[in-house]
Amino acid sequence: MIGRVVFLGLLLVCVAADAEKSGLMRKPSCIGEEFVACPMNYLPVCGSDGNTYANECSLCVERQKTKMDILIVKERSC
């Protein structure tokens, strides 16, 4: 029984590590160092922090404010 739990745990770690490599999560294309204003277009993205952002630019602003490496998990709401 313990062997199955260990195997499933290792499998989960491998799948999670492979998710970023396979393109399931990606870095946002943040241009420049500072963002003054983002466009008002609503193209929601789901961040790796579990929050939905109005668009990729607003995710970039949050990355800059918090100094966290927030990735895009999917191209829609969380």
All heavy atoms as a GROMACS GRO file, in nm:
protein
  586
    1MET      N    1   0.081  -0.119   0.000
    1MET     CA    2   0.000   0.000   0.000
    1MET      C    3   0.086   0.126   0.000
    1MET      O    4   0.058   0.222  -0.070
    1MET     CB    5  -0.093  -0.005   0.122
    1MET     CG    6  -0.185   0.112   0.134
    1MET     SD    7  -0.305   0.109  -0.001
    1MET     CE    8  -0.395   0.253   0.032
    2ILE      N    9   0.192   0.125   0.081
    2ILE     CA   10   0.281   0.241   0.089
    2ILE      C   11   0.351   0.261  -0.046
    2ILE      O   12   0.371   0.374  -0.091
    2ILE     CB   13   0.383   0.225   0.203
    2ILE    CG1   14   0.310   0.230   0.337
    2ILE    CG2   15   0.489   0.334   0.198
    2ILE    CD1   16   0.398   0.203   0.456
    3GLY      N   17   0.385   0.152  -0.111
    3GLY     CA   18   0.449   0.160  -0.242
    3GLY      C   19   0.359   0.230  -0.344
    3GLY      O   20   0.407   0.310  -0.426
    4ARG      N   21   0.232   0.203  -0.341
    4ARG     CA   22   0.138   0.269  -0.433
    4ARG      C   23   0.130   0.418  -0.406
    4ARG      O   24   0.126   0.499  -0.498
    4ARG     CB   25   0.000   0.207  -0.420
    4ARG     CG   26  -0.012   0.070  -0.478
    4ARG     CD   27  -0.151   0.018  -0.469
    4ARG     NE   28  -0.159  -0.117  -0.519
    4ARG     CZ   29  -0.266  -0.192  -0.515
    4ARG    NH1   30  -0.377  -0.144  -0.461
    4ARG    NH2   31  -0.265  -0.313  -0.563
    5VAL      N   32   0.128   0.455  -0.277
    5VAL     CA   33   0.120   0.598  -0.241
    5VAL      C   34   0.246   0.670  -0.288
    5VAL      O   35   0.238   0.779  -0.344
    5VAL     CB   36   0.100   0.614  -0.088
    5VAL    CG1   37   0.111   0.759  -0.047
    5VAL    CG2   38  -0.034   0.556  -0.046
    6VAL      N   39   0.361   0.609  -0.267
    6VAL     CA   40   0.487   0.669  -0.311
    6VAL      C   41   0.489   0.682  -0.462
    6VAL      O   42   0.527   0.786  -0.518
    6VAL     CB   43   0.608   0.587  -0.260
    6VAL    CG1   44   0.737   0.634  -0.325
    6VAL    CG2   45   0.618   0.594  -0.109
    7PHE      N   46   0.446   0.577  -0.531
    7PHE     CA   47   0.442   0.581  -0.678
    7PHE      C   48   0.349   0.691  -0.728
    7PHE      O   49   0.386   0.767  -0.818
    7PHE     CB   50   0.397   0.445  -0.733
    7PHE     CG   51   0.380   0.444  -0.882
    7PHE    CD1   52   0.490   0.443  -0.965
    7PHE    CD2   53   0.254   0.448  -0.939
    7PHE    CE1   54   0.477   0.444  -1.103
    7PHE    CE2   55   0.238   0.449  -1.076
    7PHE     CZ   56   0.350   0.447  -1.159
    8LEU      N   57   0.231   0.702  -0.671
    8LEU     CA   58   0.137   0.806  -0.713
    8LEU      C   59   0.190   0.945  -0.682
    8LEU      O   60   0.172   1.039  -0.760
    8LEU     CB   61   0.000   0.785  -0.647
    8LEU     CG   62  -0.078   0.664  -0.697
    8LEU    CD1   63  -0.205   0.646  -0.616
    8LEU    CD2   64  -0.111   0.677  -0.845
    9GLY      N   65   0.258   0.960  -0.570
    9GLY     CA   66   0.319   1.088  -0.536
    9GLY      C   67   0.426   1.128  -0.636
    9GLY      O   68   0.432   1.243  -0.681
   10LEU      N   69   0.512   1.034  -0.672
   10LEU     CA   70   0.616   1.061  -0.772
   10LEU      C   71   0.555   1.091  -0.908
   10LEU      O   72   0.604   1.179  -0.980
   10LEU     CB   73   0.712   0.943  -0.781
   10LEU     CG   74   0.805   0.923  -0.662
   10LEU    CD1   75   0.883   0.793  -0.676
   10LEU    CD2   76   0.899   1.041  -0.647
   11LEU      N   77   0.450   1.021  -0.943
   11LEU     CA   78   0.383   1.046  -1.070
   11LEU      C   79   0.325   1.187  -1.074
   11LEU      O   80   0.337   1.257  -1.174
   11LEU     CB   81   0.273   0.942  -1.093
   11LEU     CG   82   0.195   0.952  -1.224
   11LEU    CD1   83   0.290   0.930  -1.342
   11LEU    CD2   84   0.082   0.852  -1.227
   12LEU      N   85   0.264   1.229  -0.964
   12LEU     CA   86   0.209   1.363  -0.955
   12LEU      C   87   0.317   1.470  -0.970
   12LEU      O   88   0.299   1.569  -1.039
   12LEU     CB   89   0.134   1.381  -0.823
   12LEU     CG   90   0.068   1.516  -0.800
   12LEU    CD1   91  -0.038   1.542  -0.906
   12LEU    CD2   92   0.007   1.522  -0.662
   13VAL      N   93   0.432   1.449  -0.906
   13VAL     CA   94   0.543   1.543  -0.917
   13VAL      C   95   0.592   1.551  -1.061
   13VAL      O   96   0.617   1.660  -1.114
   13VAL     CB   97   0.658   1.504  -0.822
   13VAL    CG1   98   0.784   1.582  -0.852
   13VAL    CG2   99   0.616   1.524  -0.677
   14CYS      N  100   0.603   1.438  -1.127
   14CYS     CA  101   0.649   1.437  -1.267
   14CYS      C  102   0.550   1.508  -1.359
   14CYS      O  103   0.591   1.584  -1.447
   14CYS     CB  104   0.669   1.293  -1.315
   14CYS     SG  105   0.808   1.211  -1.239
   15VAL      N  106   0.423   1.486  -1.339
   15VAL     CA  107   0.322   1.551  -1.422
   15VAL      C  108   0.324   1.702  -1.399
   15VAL      O  109   0.317   1.780  -1.493
   15VAL     CB  110   0.181   1.491  -1.394
   15VAL    CG1  111   0.072   1.576  -1.456
   15VAL    CG2  112   0.175   1.349  -1.444
   16ALA      N  113   0.335   1.744  -1.274
   16ALA     CA  114   0.339   1.888  -1.243
   16ALA      C  115   0.463   1.953  -1.302
   16ALA      O  116   0.458   2.064  -1.355
   16ALA     CB  117   0.333   1.910  -1.093
   17ALA      N  118   0.577   1.887  -1.294
   17ALA     CA  119   0.700   1.942  -1.350
   17ALA      C  120   0.694   1.949  -1.501
   17ALA      O  121   0.746   2.042  -1.563
   17ALA     CB  122   0.820   1.858  -1.306
   18ASP      N  123   0.628   1.851  -1.562
   18ASP     CA  124   0.619   1.847  -1.708
   18ASP      C  125   0.517   1.948  -1.761
   18ASP      O  126   0.525   1.989  -1.876
   18ASP     CB  127   0.581   1.706  -1.753
   18ASP     CG  128   0.599   1.688  -1.902
   18ASP    OD1  129   0.701   1.736  -1.955
   18ASP    OD2  130   0.512   1.626  -1.964
   19ALA      N  131   0.423   1.992  -1.677
   19ALA     CA  132   0.318   2.083  -1.723
   19ALA      C  133   0.377   2.214  -1.772
   19ALA      O  134   0.336   2.268  -1.874
   19ALA     CB  135   0.218   2.109  -1.610
   20GLU      N  136   0.476   2.266  -1.701
   20GLU     CA  137   0.536   2.393  -1.743
   20GLU      C  138   0.616   2.375  -1.870
   20GLU      O  139   0.613   2.459  -1.959
   20GLU     CB  140   0.625   2.448  -1.632
   20GLU     CG  141   0.679   2.586  -1.664
   20GLU     CD  142   0.754   2.647  -1.549
   20GLU    OE1  143   0.752   2.595  -1.437
   20GLU    OE2  144   0.818   2.750  -1.575
   21LYS      N  145   0.686   2.265  -1.885
   21LYS     CA  146   0.768   2.240  -2.003
   21LYS      C  147   0.682   2.220  -2.128
   21LYS      O  148   0.721   2.259  -2.236
   21LYS     CB  149   0.856   2.118  -1.982
   21LYS     CG  150   0.963   2.138  -1.879
   21LYS     CD  151   1.043   2.011  -1.863
   21LYS     CE  152   1.142   2.023  -1.749
   21LYS     NZ  153   1.210   1.898  -1.724
   22SER      N  154   0.567   2.158  -2.113
   22SER     CA  155   0.486   2.124  -2.230
   22SER      C  156   0.400   2.240  -2.279
   22SER      O  157   0.327   2.227  -2.375
   22SER     CB  158   0.396   2.005  -2.198
   22SER     OG  159   0.298   2.043  -2.102
   23GLY      N  160   0.408   2.353  -2.212
   23GLY     CA  161   0.334   2.470  -2.259
   23GLY      C  162   0.199   2.487  -2.195
   23GLY      O  163   0.123   2.572  -2.235
   24LEU      N  164   0.169   2.406  -2.093
   24LEU     CA  165   0.042   2.425  -2.025
   24LEU      C  166   0.044   2.554  -1.945
   24LEU      O  167  -0.058   2.618  -1.930
   24LEU     CB  168   0.011   2.305  -1.935
   24LEU     CG  169  -0.010   2.173  -2.006
   24LEU    CD1  170  -0.034   2.062  -1.906
   24LEU    CD2  171  -0.126   2.183  -2.103
   25MET      N  172   0.160   2.592  -1.894
   25MET     CA  173   0.177   2.722  -1.829
   25MET      C  174   0.283   2.797  -1.908
   25MET      O  175   0.377   2.738  -1.957
   25MET     CB  176   0.221   2.704  -1.684
   25MET     CG  177   0.116   2.640  -1.598
   25MET     SD  178   0.139   2.651  -1.419
   25MET     CE  179   0.309   2.628  -1.390
   26ARG      N  180   0.264   2.927  -1.920
   26ARG     CA  181   0.363   3.004  -1.994
   26ARG      C  182   0.385   3.139  -1.929
   26ARG      O  183   0.300   3.190  -1.856
   26ARG     CB  184   0.320   3.023  -2.139
   26ARG     CG  185   0.198   3.112  -2.158
   26ARG     CD  186   0.173   3.140  -2.307
   26ARG     NE  187   0.059   3.226  -2.325
   26ARG     CZ  188   0.062   3.358  -2.323
   26ARG    NH1  189   0.177   3.420  -2.302
   26ARG    NH2  190  -0.047   3.430  -2.340
   27LYS      N  191   0.501   3.196  -1.956
   27LYS     CA  192   0.530   3.330  -1.906
   27LYS      C  193   0.454   3.431  -1.990
   27LYS      O  194   0.444   3.415  -2.112
   27LYS     CB  195   0.680   3.360  -1.914
   27LYS     CG  196   0.759   3.295  -1.806
   27LYS     CD  197   0.897   3.353  -1.801
   27LYS     CE  198   0.966   3.300  -1.677
   27LYS     NZ  199   1.088   3.371  -1.649
   28PRO      N  200   0.402   3.536  -1.928
   28PRO     CA  201   0.335   3.640  -2.007
   28PRO      C  202   0.438   3.720  -2.084
   28PRO      O  203   0.554   3.728  -2.045
   28PRO     CB  204   0.266   3.725  -1.900
   28PRO     CG  205   0.346   3.703  -1.777
   28PRO     CD  206   0.396   3.563  -1.785
   29SER      N  207   0.396   3.777  -2.195
   29SER     CA  208   0.488   3.858  -2.275
   29SER      C  209   0.480   4.002  -2.226
   29SER      O  210   0.409   4.085  -2.281
   29SER     CB  211   0.453   3.847  -2.423
   29SER     OG  212   0.318   3.883  -2.444
   30CYS      N  213   0.554   4.029  -2.120
   30CYS     CA  214   0.560   4.163  -2.061
   30CYS      C  215   0.668   4.243  -2.133
   30CYS      O  216   0.784   4.204  -2.132
   30CYS     CB  217   0.591   4.154  -1.912
   30CYS     SG  218   0.474   4.056  -1.818
   31ILE      N  219   0.628   4.351  -2.194
   31ILE     CA  220   0.722   4.435  -2.269
   31ILE      C  221   0.758   4.556  -2.184
   31ILE      O  222   0.670   4.625  -2.133
   31ILE     CB  223   0.661   4.480  -2.403
   31ILE    CG1  224   0.625   4.358  -2.486
   31ILE    CG2  225   0.756   4.572  -2.478
   31ILE    CD1  226   0.544   4.390  -2.609
   32GLY      N  227   0.887   4.581  -2.168
   32GLY     CA  228   0.931   4.695  -2.089
   32GLY      C  229   0.935   4.663  -1.941
   32GLY      O  230   0.890   4.560  -1.896
   33GLU      N  231   0.989   4.756  -1.866
   33GLU     CA  232   1.004   4.736  -1.722
   33GLU      C  233   0.887   4.789  -1.642
   33GLU      O  234   0.851   4.735  -1.541
   33GLU     CB  235   1.133   4.805  -1.675
   33GLU     CG  236   1.258   4.742  -1.730
   33GLU     CD  237   1.277   4.599  -1.681
   33GLU    OE1  238   1.256   4.574  -1.561
   33GLU    OE2  239   1.311   4.513  -1.763
   34GLU      N  240   0.826   4.898  -1.686
   34GLU     CA  241   0.717   4.958  -1.611
   34GLU      C  242   0.592   4.970  -1.697
   34GLU      O  243   0.599   5.001  -1.814
   34GLU     CB  244   0.755   5.097  -1.561
   34GLU     CG  245   0.845   5.093  -1.441
   34GLU     CD  246   0.853   5.227  -1.373
   34GLU    OE1  247   0.753   5.301  -1.373
   34GLU    OE2  248   0.960   5.256  -1.319
   35PHE      N  249   0.479   4.945  -1.634
   35PHE     CA  250   0.351   4.957  -1.700
   35PHE      C  251   0.276   5.074  -1.637
   35PHE      O  252   0.255   5.076  -1.517
   35PHE     CB  253   0.268   4.828  -1.685
   35PHE     CG  254   0.331   4.711  -1.755
   35PHE    CD1  255   0.416   4.626  -1.688
   35PHE    CD2  256   0.306   4.690  -1.888
   35PHE    CE1  257   0.474   4.518  -1.751
   35PHE    CE2  258   0.364   4.582  -1.954
   35PHE     CZ  259   0.447   4.497  -1.885
   36VAL      N  260   0.240   5.170  -1.718
   36VAL     CA  261   0.167   5.286  -1.668
   36VAL      C  262   0.018   5.260  -1.679
   36VAL      O  263  -0.057   5.279  -1.585
   36VAL     CB  264   0.207   5.413  -1.747
   36VAL    CG1  265   0.127   5.531  -1.698
   36VAL    CG2  266   0.356   5.437  -1.734
   37ALA      N  267  -0.026   5.214  -1.794
   37ALA     CA  268  -0.169   5.187  -1.815
   37ALA      C  269  -0.183   5.068  -1.910
   37ALA      O  270  -0.110   5.055  -2.006
   37ALA     CB  271  -0.238   5.309  -1.874
   38CYS      N  272  -0.279   4.984  -1.879
   38CYS     CA  273  -0.309   4.869  -1.964
   38CYS      C  274  -0.431   4.900  -2.049
   38CYS      O  275  -0.517   4.979  -2.009
   38CYS     CB  276  -0.338   4.746  -1.879
   38CYS     SG  277  -0.194   4.680  -1.795
   39PRO      N  278  -0.443   4.836  -2.165
   39PRO     CA  279  -0.564   4.855  -2.246
   39PRO      C  280  -0.685   4.800  -2.173
   39PRO      O  281  -0.673   4.715  -2.084
   39PRO     CB  282  -0.535   4.775  -2.373
   39PRO     CG  283  -0.427   4.681  -2.337
   39PRO     CD  284  -0.349   4.743  -2.227
   40MET      N  285  -0.801   4.847  -2.208
   40MET     CA  286  -0.924   4.808  -2.140
   40MET      C  287  -0.989   4.684  -2.202
   40MET      O  288  -1.099   4.649  -2.163
   40MET     CB  289  -1.024   4.924  -2.141
   40MET     CG  290  -0.976   5.047  -2.066
   40MET     SD  291  -0.953   5.016  -1.891
   40MET     CE  292  -1.121   4.996  -1.839
   41ASN      N  293  -0.920   4.617  -2.295
   41ASN     CA  294  -0.979   4.498  -2.356
   41ASN      C  295  -0.989   4.385  -2.254
   41ASN      O  296  -0.903   4.368  -2.169
   41ASN     CB  297  -0.899   4.454  -2.479
   41ASN     CG  298  -0.756   4.417  -2.446
   41ASN    OD1  299  -0.699   4.466  -2.350
   41ASN    ND2  300  -0.698   4.333  -2.528
   42TYR      N  301  -1.099   4.312  -2.260
   42TYR     CA  302  -1.122   4.203  -2.166
   42TYR      C  303  -1.094   4.070  -2.234
   42TYR      O  304  -1.175   4.017  -2.309
   42TYR     CB  305  -1.266   4.207  -2.114
   42TYR     CG  306  -1.292   4.103  -2.006
   42TYR    CD1  307  -1.234   4.116  -1.881
   42TYR    CD2  308  -1.372   3.994  -2.032
   42TYR    CE1  309  -1.256   4.021  -1.783
   42TYR    CE2  310  -1.395   3.898  -1.933
   42TYR     CZ  311  -1.336   3.912  -1.809
   42TYR     OH  312  -1.358   3.818  -1.713
   43LEU      N  313  -0.975   4.020  -2.210
   43LEU     CA  314  -0.932   3.888  -2.257
   43LEU      C  315  -0.874   3.818  -2.135
   43LEU      O  316  -0.753   3.817  -2.114
   43LEU     CB  317  -0.825   3.901  -2.366
   43LEU     CG  318  -0.868   3.969  -2.495
   43LEU    CD1  319  -0.748   3.997  -2.584
   43LEU    CD2  320  -0.968   3.881  -2.568
   44PRO      N  321  -0.961   3.762  -2.050
   44PRO     CA  322  -0.915   3.711  -1.921
   44PRO      C  323  -0.812   3.600  -1.932
   44PRO      O  324  -0.816   3.518  -2.024
   44PRO     CB  325  -1.043   3.660  -1.856
   44PRO     CG  326  -1.136   3.633  -1.968
   44PRO     CD  327  -1.102   3.731  -2.075
   45VAL      N  328  -0.717   3.603  -1.839
   45VAL     CA  329  -0.617   3.498  -1.826
   45VAL      C  330  -0.615   3.453  -1.680
   45VAL      O  331  -0.639   3.532  -1.589
   45VAL     CB  332  -0.476   3.544  -1.869
   45VAL    CG1  333  -0.469   3.569  -2.018
   45VAL    CG2  334  -0.430   3.664  -1.792
   46CYS      N  335  -0.587   3.327  -1.660
   46CYS     CA  336  -0.580   3.269  -1.526
   46CYS      C  337  -0.433   3.262  -1.486
   46CYS      O  338  -0.352   3.201  -1.555
   46CYS     CB  339  -0.643   3.130  -1.526
   46CYS     SG  340  -0.638   3.050  -1.365
   47GLY      N  341  -0.398   3.326  -1.376
   47GLY     CA  342  -0.262   3.326  -1.328
   47GLY      C  343  -0.232   3.205  -1.240
   47GLY      O  344  -0.323   3.145  -1.182
   48SER      N  345  -0.105   3.171  -1.230
   48SER     CA  346  -0.064   3.057  -1.148
   48SER      C  347  -0.086   3.083  -0.999
   48SER      O  348  -0.076   2.991  -0.919
   48SER     CB  349   0.082   3.022  -1.174
   48SER     OG  350   0.165   3.135  -1.147
   49ASP      N  351  -0.120   3.207  -0.962
   49ASP     CA  352  -0.152   3.239  -0.824
   49ASP      C  353  -0.300   3.216  -0.793
   49ASP      O  354  -0.348   3.241  -0.683
   49ASP     CB  355  -0.114   3.383  -0.791
   49ASP     CG  356  -0.185   3.485  -0.878
   49ASP    OD1  357  -0.251   3.446  -0.976
   49ASP    OD2  358  -0.175   3.605  -0.847
   50GLY      N  359  -0.377   3.169  -0.894
   50GLY     CA  360  -0.518   3.139  -0.874
   50GLY      C  361  -0.611   3.255  -0.900
   50GLY      O  362  -0.731   3.242  -0.882
   51ASN      N  363  -0.558   3.368  -0.943
   51ASN     CA  364  -0.640   3.486  -0.972
   51ASN      C  365  -0.665   3.500  -1.121
   51ASN      O  366  -0.581   3.464  -1.203
   51ASN     CB  367  -0.571   3.614  -0.921
   51ASN     CG  368  -0.562   3.618  -0.771
   51ASN    OD1  369  -0.654   3.579  -0.701
   51ASN    ND2  370  -0.449   3.665  -0.721
   52THR      N  371  -0.782   3.556  -1.154
   52THR     CA  372  -0.815   3.587  -1.292
   52THR      C  373  -0.781   3.733  -1.317
   52THR      O  374  -0.819   3.820  -1.239
   52THR     CB  375  -0.965   3.563  -1.320
   52THR    OG1  376  -0.994   3.425  -1.297
   52THR    CG2  377  -1.001   3.600  -1.464
   53TYR      N  378  -0.710   3.758  -1.425
   53TYR     CA  379  -0.671   3.895  -1.462
   53TYR      C  380  -0.746   3.933  -1.589
   53TYR      O  381  -0.771   3.849  -1.675
   53TYR     CB  382  -0.520   3.903  -1.484
   53TYR     CG  383  -0.443   3.874  -1.356
   53TYR    CD1  384  -0.401   3.746  -1.326
   53TYR    CD2  385  -0.419   3.975  -1.264
   53TYR    CE1  386  -0.334   3.718  -1.208
   53TYR    CE2  387  -0.353   3.948  -1.146
   53TYR     CZ  388  -0.310   3.821  -1.119
   53TYR     OH  389  -0.245   3.794  -1.001
   54ALA      N  390  -0.781   4.060  -1.600
   54ALA     CA  391  -0.861   4.109  -1.713
   54ALA      C  392  -0.791   4.085  -1.846
   54ALA      O  393  -0.855   4.057  -1.946
   54ALA     CB  394  -0.892   4.257  -1.696
   55ASN      N  395  -0.659   4.094  -1.846
   55ASN     CA  396  -0.581   4.068  -1.967
   55ASN      C  397  -0.436   4.041  -1.926
   55ASN      O  398  -0.401   4.049  -1.808
   55ASN     CB  399  -0.593   4.183  -2.068
   55ASN     CG  400  -0.559   4.316  -2.008
   55ASN    OD1  401  -0.468   4.329  -1.927
   55ASN    ND2  402  -0.634   4.419  -2.046
   56GLU      N  403  -0.356   4.009  -2.022
   56GLU     CA  404  -0.217   3.974  -1.994
   56GLU      C  405  -0.139   4.091  -1.936
   56GLU      O  406  -0.053   4.074  -1.851
   56GLU     CB  407  -0.151   3.925  -2.125
   56GLU     CG  408  -0.025   3.850  -2.103
   56GLU     CD  409   0.020   3.774  -2.227
   56GLU    OE1  410  -0.065   3.733  -2.308
   56GLU    OE2  411   0.142   3.754  -2.242
   57CYS      N  412  -0.173   4.212  -1.979
   57CYS     CA  413  -0.105   4.330  -1.927
   57CYS      C  414  -0.130   4.347  -1.778
   57CYS      O  415  -0.038   4.378  -1.702
   57CYS     CB  416  -0.153   4.454  -2.004
   57CYS     SG  417  -0.078   4.608  -1.947
   58SER      N  418  -0.253   4.326  -1.733
   58SER     CA  419  -0.281   4.340  -1.591
   58SER      C  420  -0.208   4.233  -1.509
   58SER      O  421  -0.168   4.258  -1.396
   58SER     CB  422  -0.432   4.338  -1.564
   58SER     OG  423  -0.489   4.218  -1.606
   59LEU      N  424  -0.188   4.116  -1.566
   59LEU     CA  425  -0.107   4.014  -1.499
   59LEU      C  426   0.038   4.062  -1.489
   59LEU      O  427   0.102   4.044  -1.386
   59LEU     CB  428  -0.115   3.881  -1.575
   59LEU     CG  429  -0.045   3.763  -1.508
   59LEU    CD1  430  -0.128   3.638  -1.524
   59LEU    CD2  431   0.092   3.741  -1.565
   60CYS      N  432   0.088   4.125  -1.594
   60CYS     CA  433   0.225   4.178  -1.592
   60CYS      C  434   0.241   4.285  -1.484
   60CYS      O  435   0.344   4.290  -1.416
   60CYS     CB  436   0.262   4.236  -1.729
   60CYS     SG  437   0.288   4.113  -1.856
   61VAL      N  438   0.140   4.369  -1.468
   61VAL     CA  439   0.144   4.473  -1.365
   61VAL      C  440   0.152   4.408  -1.226
   61VAL      O  441   0.230   4.450  -1.140
   61VAL     CB  442   0.021   4.566  -1.375
   61VAL    CG1  443   0.011   4.657  -1.254
   61VAL    CG2  444   0.029   4.648  -1.503
   62GLU      N  445   0.074   4.304  -1.206
   62GLU     CA  446   0.074   4.234  -1.077
   62GLU      C  447   0.209   4.167  -1.052
   62GLU      O  448   0.259   4.168  -0.940
   62GLU     CB  449  -0.039   4.132  -1.071
   62GLU     CG  450  -0.058   4.070  -0.936
   62GLU     CD  451  -0.104   4.166  -0.829
   62GLU    OE1  452  -0.157   4.274  -0.862
   62GLU    OE2  453  -0.089   4.133  -0.710
   63ARG      N  454   0.268   4.110  -1.156
   63ARG     CA  455   0.402   4.050  -1.144
   63ARG      C  456   0.502   4.155  -1.098
   63ARG      O  457   0.587   4.129  -1.014
   63ARG     CB  458   0.449   3.993  -1.278
   63ARG     CG  459   0.392   3.860  -1.314
   63ARG     CD  460   0.432   3.821  -1.456
   63ARG     NE  461   0.575   3.822  -1.480
   63ARG     CZ  462   0.650   3.714  -1.496
   63ARG    NH1  463   0.595   3.595  -1.490
   63ARG    NH2  464   0.778   3.724  -1.518
   64GLN      N  465   0.491   4.274  -1.156
   64GLN     CA  466   0.584   4.381  -1.123
   64GLN      C  467   0.562   4.431  -0.981
   64GLN      O  468   0.659   4.454  -0.908
   64GLN     CB  469   0.567   4.495  -1.223
   64GLN     CG  470   0.665   4.608  -1.203
   64GLN     CD  471   0.640   4.721  -1.299
   64GLN    OE1  472   0.532   4.734  -1.352
   64GLN    NE2  473   0.740   4.801  -1.321
   65LYS      N  474   0.436   4.447  -0.941
   65LYS     CA  475   0.406   4.497  -0.806
   65LYS      C  476   0.450   4.400  -0.698
   65LYS      O  477   0.508   4.440  -0.598
   65LYS     CB  478   0.255   4.522  -0.791
   65LYS     CG  479   0.208   4.650  -0.852
   65LYS     CD  480   0.068   4.689  -0.817
   65LYS     CE  481  -0.024   4.580  -0.772
   65LYS     NZ  482  -0.165   4.620  -0.763
   66THR      N  483   0.422   4.272  -0.717
   66THR     CA  484   0.448   4.172  -0.612
   66THR      C  485   0.586   4.108  -0.624
   66THR      O  486   0.628   4.039  -0.531
   66THR     CB  487   0.342   4.060  -0.617
   66THR    OG1  488   0.350   3.994  -0.743
   66THR    CG2  489   0.203   4.116  -0.592
   67LYS      N  490   0.654   4.129  -0.736
   67LYS     CA  491   0.784   4.066  -0.762
   67LYS      C  492   0.775   3.914  -0.757
   67LYS      O  493   0.868   3.844  -0.720
   67LYS     CB  494   0.889   4.114  -0.661
   67LYS     CG  495   0.907   4.263  -0.654
   67LYS     CD  496   0.972   4.318  -0.778
   67LYS     CE  497   1.008   4.465  -0.757
   67LYS     NZ  498   0.958   4.552  -0.858
   68MET      N  499   0.657   3.861  -0.794
   68MET     CA  500   0.636   3.716  -0.800
   68MET      C  501   0.637   3.671  -0.945
   68MET      O  502   0.601   3.748  -1.034
   68MET     CB  503   0.501   3.678  -0.737
   68MET     CG  504   0.496   3.697  -0.588
   68MET     SD  505   0.333   3.663  -0.519
   68MET     CE  506   0.292   3.505  -0.588
   69ASP      N  507   0.679   3.549  -0.968
   69ASP     CA  508   0.684   3.495  -1.104
   69ASP      C  509   0.549   3.428  -1.134
   69ASP      O  510   0.535   3.306  -1.127
   69ASP     CB  511   0.798   3.395  -1.117
   69ASP     CG  512   0.821   3.353  -1.261
   69ASP    OD1  513   0.784   3.430  -1.352
   69ASP    OD2  514   0.875   3.243  -1.281
   70ILE      N  515   0.448   3.509  -1.168
   70ILE     CA  516   0.314   3.458  -1.197
   70ILE      C  517   0.310   3.416  -1.343
   70ILE      O  518   0.343   3.494  -1.431
   70ILE     CB  519   0.207   3.565  -1.168
   70ILE    CG1  520   0.218   3.614  -1.024
   70ILE    CG2  521   0.068   3.509  -1.196
   70ILE    CD1  522   0.132   3.735  -0.995
   71LEU      N  523   0.271   3.294  -1.367
   71LEU     CA  524   0.261   3.241  -1.503
   71LEU      C  525   0.115   3.236  -1.547
   71LEU      O  526   0.024   3.240  -1.464
   71LEU     CB  527   0.320   3.100  -1.509
   71LEU     CG  528   0.466   3.088  -1.465
   71LEU    CD1  529   0.507   2.941  -1.461
   71LEU    CD2  530   0.557   3.166  -1.557
   72ILE      N  531   0.093   3.224  -1.676
   72ILE     CA  532  -0.042   3.209  -1.731
   72ILE      C  533  -0.073   3.060  -1.736
   72ILE      O  534  -0.003   2.983  -1.802
   72ILE     CB  535  -0.055   3.273  -1.870
   72ILE    CG1  536  -0.036   3.425  -1.858
   72ILE    CG2  537  -0.189   3.240  -1.932
   72ILE    CD1  538  -0.034   3.497  -1.990
   73VAL      N  539  -0.179   3.020  -1.666
   73VAL     CA  540  -0.219   2.880  -1.662
   73VAL      C  541  -0.311   2.848  -1.779
   73VAL      O  542  -0.300   2.745  -1.842
   73VAL     CB  543  -0.288   2.847  -1.528
   73VAL    CG1  544  -0.339   2.704  -1.526
   73VAL    CG2  545  -0.194   2.873  -1.413
   74LYS      N  546  -0.405   2.940  -1.806
   74LYS     CA  547  -0.495   2.920  -1.920
   74LYS      C  548  -0.546   3.054  -1.969
   74LYS      O  549  -0.543   3.154  -1.898
   74LYS     CB  550  -0.611   2.827  -1.883
   74LYS     CG  551  -0.694   2.870  -1.765
   74LYS     CD  552  -0.797   2.764  -1.731
   74LYS     CE  553  -0.869   2.798  -1.601
   74LYS     NZ  554  -0.968   2.700  -1.566
   75GLU      N  555  -0.593   3.056  -2.091
   75GLU     CA  556  -0.637   3.178  -2.159
   75GLU      C  557  -0.785   3.207  -2.136
   75GLU      O  558  -0.856   3.243  -2.227
   75GLU     CB  559  -0.611   3.166  -2.310
   75GLU     CG  560  -0.467   3.139  -2.347
   75GLU     CD  561  -0.379   3.262  -2.334
   75GLU    OE1  562  -0.431   3.374  -2.340
   75GLU    OE2  563  -0.258   3.244  -2.318
   76ARG      N  564  -0.830   3.189  -2.013
   76ARG     CA  565  -0.968   3.220  -1.974
   76ARG      C  566  -0.971   3.235  -1.823
   76ARG      O  567  -0.870   3.220  -1.756
   76ARG     CB  568  -1.065   3.113  -2.022
   76ARG     CG  569  -1.034   2.974  -1.974
   76ARG     CD  570  -1.127   2.872  -2.037
   76ARG     NE  571  -1.104   2.739  -1.985
   76ARG     CZ  572  -1.018   2.653  -2.036
   76ARG    NH1  573  -0.947   2.685  -2.141
   76ARG    NH2  574  -1.004   2.533  -1.982
   77SER      N  575  -1.087   3.261  -1.768
   77SER     CA  576  -1.100   3.279  -1.624
   77SER      C  577  -1.061   3.152  -1.549
   77SER      O  578  -1.074   3.041  -1.601
   77SER     CB  579  -1.244   3.315  -1.588
   77SER     OG  580  -1.280   3.435  -1.652
   78CYS      N  581  -1.018   3.171  -1.427
   78CYS     CA  582  -0.981   3.056  -1.341
   78CYS      C  583  -1.104   2.980  -1.298
   78CYS      O  584  -1.212   3.029  -1.294
   78CYS     CB  585  -0.906   3.106  -1.217
   78CYS     SG  586  -0.747   3.180  -1.252
   0.00000   0.00000   0.00000
